[in-house]
Amino acid sequence: ECYVPKEKRKFGYFCLPLLYNNSLVARIDAKADRKNRDLHIAHLHLEKPIQSLDRFYSKLLAELKRLADFNGCDNIVLHKVSGAPGPHW
């Protein structure tokens, strides 16, 4: 959606698909703020119900920590979740 005007975006500037158990379950718009060492999750949108949401969030957090580490970030900041209740990190 980076080519769509900001006011018309549904998922975010640089939205990527999330696969879980071999199916597309969510979309994520993440950005590394290396200066402040924060990985910002601007929007996490769940596409469909996930049977064990807590397990999904646990695995997602582990992967986000790897992404944050790769980008030199110490913190993960979640701004918006849609399609399901947000995680309790």
N, C-alpha and C positions, 0 to 999 in steps of 0.2 A: 504494500500500500504506500510505498515511498513516493510513488508517482501520482497519488491521489491527493487532492487538497486536504489539509489537516481536518477541516470541519466535516469532511465526507468519509474519513477513515473509520472503520468499524473495529479493527483489531490493533492497529498501531503502525508506526512508521516502518519498522523492519520486522514484521511478523514472521515467525518460523513455526513449522508444524512440530508437534510433540507426539511421538509414537510410544505406545505402552501395550505390552502383550500383543505385538504385531498389528496394531490398528491405530489409526489417527484418533486421538482422544482430546487433544487440546492445541491451542495456538499460544505462542508466547512472544512478547515484544520486550527484549532485554537490551540494555545498553551499559557498557562499562564506563564509569567515571574514574579513570585512572588517577587523576590528580587528587581526588578525595578518597580513593581506594574503595569505592562503592560500586556494586553491581546492582543496577536498578532494573526491576521487573515492572515496566510501565503497565503491562496488562497481561494477565493470564486468563485465557478464555477456554473453558471446558466445553467441548463440542457435544458430549453426550454423558449420561450418567456412568459413573465408574463404580463397580461393585464394592471395592474396598478403598474408599477415598483416603483414609489415613495412611494406608500402605503406599498408595500412589504418591501422596505428598511426601512421605518419608524418602522414597526413591528419587523423587524430583529434587528434593533438597540436597541429597547426596550429589546428584549431577550438577546442580547449580553451584555447590561448593567447589566442585572441580573446575567449572567454568570461571568462577570468581578467582580461584587460585591461578589459573592459566592467564588471566588478565591482570594479575597483580592487585586484586581487590580483597579487602578484609571483611567487608560487610555485604549482606544481601538485603536490599530494600524493596519490599513488595508494595506496590502502589494500588493496584486494582485487580480484582478477581471477578469474573462473571461466569454464569452457567452453573455454579455450585457454590456452597459455602467455602470461604477461604481457609487456608491452613492455620494452625496454631503454632507458629514457630516461635 
